[in-house]
Amino acid sequence: MIELNKIYNEDCLVGLKKIPDKSVNLIAIDPPYNIGKADWDLICKLIGKYDYKLLLNKYMKSRYIFNNQNLPSVWQHEPIKQNGHTTPKPIEILKNIILTSSNEGDTILDCFMGSGSTAIACIYTNRNYIGFELNKNYYTIAKNRIDTCLENNKLHIN
C-alpha cells in the first residue's frame, strides 16, 4: 500500500499499480527528456487508463479547480542552482501550479520526483504528495531535501 507524504525509490510503472483509484487529485510531472512515447503512453494508461490524446481531451473537458491567485499568466523565475540534479525545478513555479490546480489537503502525484521540488512545494502549500524516483542518487537528494524542509517547517511552526 502506498503511503502519503512519502517518496519511493522505484519505477513509477510499478508504483502506480499500488495507488488506489481516485486517490490522487493532481498529477504534476516532468518526465525525463529521454522518455519514449511508448513509455509515456503506458504511464498515461496506468494513471488514467487512457492514451495521451484521450487523457488530454478528458482533462480539457473536466478541469474544475482553478484557484486564481491573481497570478500573472507568465511566471518568470531566476534559474536555480543545481543541487545534485541536472534539471531542478524552481519550487515557486511548482507552488504556483499546485495552488492554482488543487486545494489544501489534496494529494499530488509526481512520477519523476527528481530532487524533490514537487514534494517541497506540497509541504509549503499544505498538500499531500506521493512520489517516485528510480535513480538512487536523486532519490537520496530528494529525501534529504524533504527531511530538511520538514525540520525547518517544524522549527518555524513552534
N, C-alpha and C positions, 0 to 999 in steps of 0.2 A: 504494500500500500504506500502511496506517495504521501509524504508529509508536507504541510505548508511551511513556507519560510525556510526552505532548505534547497541547496543545490546538490546535484548528483553528478558524480564523475562517471557518466555512462553515455552511450549513444542515445540520442533522443528517440531514435526509431524503436528502441527497446523500452525506454522510459515512458513514452507517450501511451503505450498499451496499458500502463498501470494507473493512469489518471481516470477517475470516474467520469462518465458522461455528464455534461452540463455543469462541471465544477470550475471551469475557467471562464472569467468574464472578459479578458482581453489578452490577445496574443501579441507580444511585442518582440519581434525577432529581426535580426540582421544576419542572414545566412552567410557562411564563409564564401569568399569570392569564387572558390573552385567547386562549389556545389553544382551538380549537373541537373538538368531538367527532370530526369527520371527520379533522382533523389528528392527534388522539390515536390514533384507530383505525389510521391509516396508520403512525404511529411504532410502535405495537404490532406491526403486521404485519411491518414491516422488522426489528424486534428479534427477534421470536419467531414470526413468521408466523401469529399468532393475533389475533383481535379481543380487546378488553379483557376480556370475561367469560370467554372460553376461557383467556386468559393468566392471569387471576386464579385460575381453577379449577386450572390446571396448577400454578401456584405453591403453592397451598394443599396439593396432593397431594404435591409433590416437595420441600418445604422440608427441607433436611437439615443446614445449618450454623446452629447457634445456640450460639455460644461464650458461655455465661453468664459474664459478668464480675462477678457479684454486683451488677449494676446495679439500681437501683430501677425499678419499672415506669412511673414518671412522671419525666421528665427536665426539670428546671427550670433555665433559664439566663437570665442578665441579657440584656436587649436589647443588641445590639451597635451600635456607631456605623456610620453609613453610610460606605462607603468609595468613593463614586462610583457605587454600585449602589443601586437603590431598596429592595431587599429582601435584603440579605446574610444568609446563613445562619451561625449560630454553628458554628465549627469543632468545638467539643466535642460538639455533637449529632451532627454527621456522623461524628466519630471513634467515638462510641458505636454508631451504626448499622453502620459498617464493621467494627468489632471484633467485634460480635455476629453478623454475617452473612457474614463471609468469613475467609479465612486469609491469613497473611503470604505475599506473592508473588502473590496473586490479582490479577486485572485488574478494575478498577471502571470502569464507563461512566457518564458524565454528559452527556446530550444537550443540556443547557441550563446550561453551565458558569458563566454569570453572572460573579461577581467571583473565581472560582477556589477557593472554600472546599472543594469536594469534593477537588480535586487536592491542596490543602494537607493535608487530613485523611489522604489516601492517603500522602503523604510521611511524615507523623508516625507512621503505622501500618505502614509497610513494605509498601505495596500499590502496584501499577502502576495507572495511570489512562489513560483516553482521554477527551477532552472536546471538545465542540463549542460554539461561541458565535457566533451570527450577528451580533450587534451589535458593530461595530468598537471602540467605546469600552469596552464591557465586556470584550471580548477583550484589549484593551491593559491594562486594570486587572488582569485575571486573570494575564496573562503577567508583569507587573511584580511582583505579589504572589508568584507561584510562584518567580520568579527570586530574590527577596529571601529567601524561605523556604529555598530550596536553598542559597544563600550562607550564611545563618545556621546551617543544619544542618551545612554543611561546616566552618564555624568551630567549631561545638560539638563535632564529632567529633574534630577534630585537636587 
